[in-house]
Amino acid sequence: MNEMKESKAMQEVRAWKAECDAEVAHLDVAHAVRKRLADSAKAAAQFGFRYEQTAHSQISVVAERKETYGKT
């Protein structure tokens, strides 16, 4: 077992990640990705970044959630 104390910064990142996961937990993976893309575009515009939808911003394949990965 790792006996090193986890930094406050790492604890904050883990809490932030858990909050982000909970925000889209009720969505299927494709809708969760679409929500994240829409949220990213909104944030980019809010902070003055130009956002253009490209072929790369279209969803074609998404990975499974860790809870369902490998299960059939």
C-alpha positions as a Markdown table, in Angstrom:
| # | Residue | x | y | z |
|---|---|---|---|---|
| 1 | Met | 0.0 | 0.0 | 0.0 |
| 2 | Asn | 1.2 | 3.5 | -0.8 |
| 3 | Glu | 1.9 | 5.3 | 2.4 |
| 4 | Met | 2.5 | 8.8 | 0.8 |
| 5 | Lys | 0.0 | 11.4 | 1.8 |
| 6 | Glu | -2.0 | 12.6 | -1.2 |
| 7 | Ser | -1.6 | 16.4 | -1.9 |
| 8 | Lys | -4.4 | 18.8 | -1.4 |
| 9 | Ala | -4.2 | 19.6 | -5.1 |
| 10 | Met | -4.7 | 16.0 | -6.0 |
| 11 | Gln | -7.7 | 15.7 | -3.6 |
| 12 | Glu | -9.2 | 18.8 | -5.3 |
| 13 | Val | -8.7 | 17.2 | -8.7 |
| 14 | Arg | -10.4 | 14.0 | -7.6 |
| 15 | Ala | -13.3 | 15.9 | -6.1 |
| 16 | Trp | -13.6 | 18.0 | -9.3 |
| 17 | Lys | -13.5 | 14.8 | -11.4 |
| 18 | Ala | -16.2 | 13.1 | -9.3 |
| 19 | Glu | -18.4 | 16.2 | -9.7 |
| 20 | Cys | -17.9 | 16.2 | -13.5 |
| 21 | Asp | -18.7 | 12.4 | -13.6 |
| 22 | Ala | -21.9 | 12.9 | -11.5 |
| 23 | Glu | -23.0 | 15.7 | -13.9 |
| 24 | Val | -23.4 | 13.3 | -16.8 |
| 25 | Ala | -23.9 | 10.0 | -15.0 |
| 26 | His | -27.6 | 9.9 | -16.0 |
| 27 | Leu | -26.7 | 10.2 | -19.7 |
| 28 | Asp | -25.5 | 7.5 | -22.1 |
| 29 | Val | -21.9 | 7.9 | -23.3 |
| 30 | Ala | -22.7 | 9.6 | -26.6 |
| 31 | His | -25.0 | 12.2 | -25.0 |
| 32 | Ala | -22.4 | 12.7 | -22.3 |
| 33 | Val | -19.8 | 13.5 | -24.9 |
| 34 | Arg | -22.1 | 15.8 | -26.8 |
| 35 | Lys | -22.8 | 17.6 | -23.6 |
| 36 | Arg | -19.1 | 18.0 | -22.8 |
| 37 | Leu | -18.5 | 19.3 | -26.4 |
| 38 | Ala | -21.4 | 21.8 | -26.0 |
| 39 | Asp | -20.1 | 22.9 | -22.6 |
| 40 | Ser | -16.6 | 23.3 | -24.0 |
| 41 | Ala | -17.8 | 25.4 | -26.9 |
| 42 | Lys | -19.8 | 27.6 | -24.5 |
| 43 | Ala | -16.8 | 28.1 | -22.2 |
| 44 | Ala | -14.5 | 28.8 | -25.1 |
| 45 | Ala | -16.9 | 31.5 | -26.4 |
| 46 | Gln | -17.3 | 32.9 | -22.9 |
| 47 | Phe | -13.5 | 33.4 | -22.6 |
| 48 | Gly | -13.1 | 34.8 | -26.1 |
| 49 | Phe | -11.8 | 31.8 | -27.9 |
| 50 | Arg | -13.1 | 31.0 | -31.4 |
| 51 | Tyr | -14.7 | 27.6 | -31.7 |
| 52 | Glu | -15.5 | 26.1 | -35.0 |
| 53 | Gln | -17.2 | 22.8 | -35.5 |
| 54 | Thr | -15.0 | 20.5 | -37.6 |
| 55 | Ala | -15.1 | 16.9 | -38.7 |
| 56 | His | -13.0 | 16.1 | -35.6 |
| 57 | Ser | -15.7 | 17.4 | -33.3 |
| 58 | Gln | -18.3 | 15.0 | -34.7 |
| 59 | Ile | -18.9 | 11.9 | -32.6 |
| 60 | Ser | -18.4 | 8.6 | -34.5 |
| 61 | Val | -17.3 | 6.2 | -31.8 |
| 62 | Val | -17.1 | 6.5 | -28.1 |
| 63 | Ala | -15.6 | 4.3 | -25.4 |
| 64 | Glu | -17.7 | 2.5 | -22.9 |
| 65 | Arg | -18.0 | 3.6 | -19.3 |
| 66 | Lys | -15.7 | 1.8 | -16.9 |
| 67 | Glu | -18.7 | 0.1 | -15.3 |
| 68 | Thr | -19.6 | -1.6 | -18.5 |
| 69 | Tyr | -16.3 | -2.1 | -20.2 |
| 70 | Gly | -15.7 | -5.6 | -21.3 |
| 71 | Lys | -19.2 | -6.8 | -20.3 |
| 72 | Thr | -21.5 | -8.2 | -22.9 |
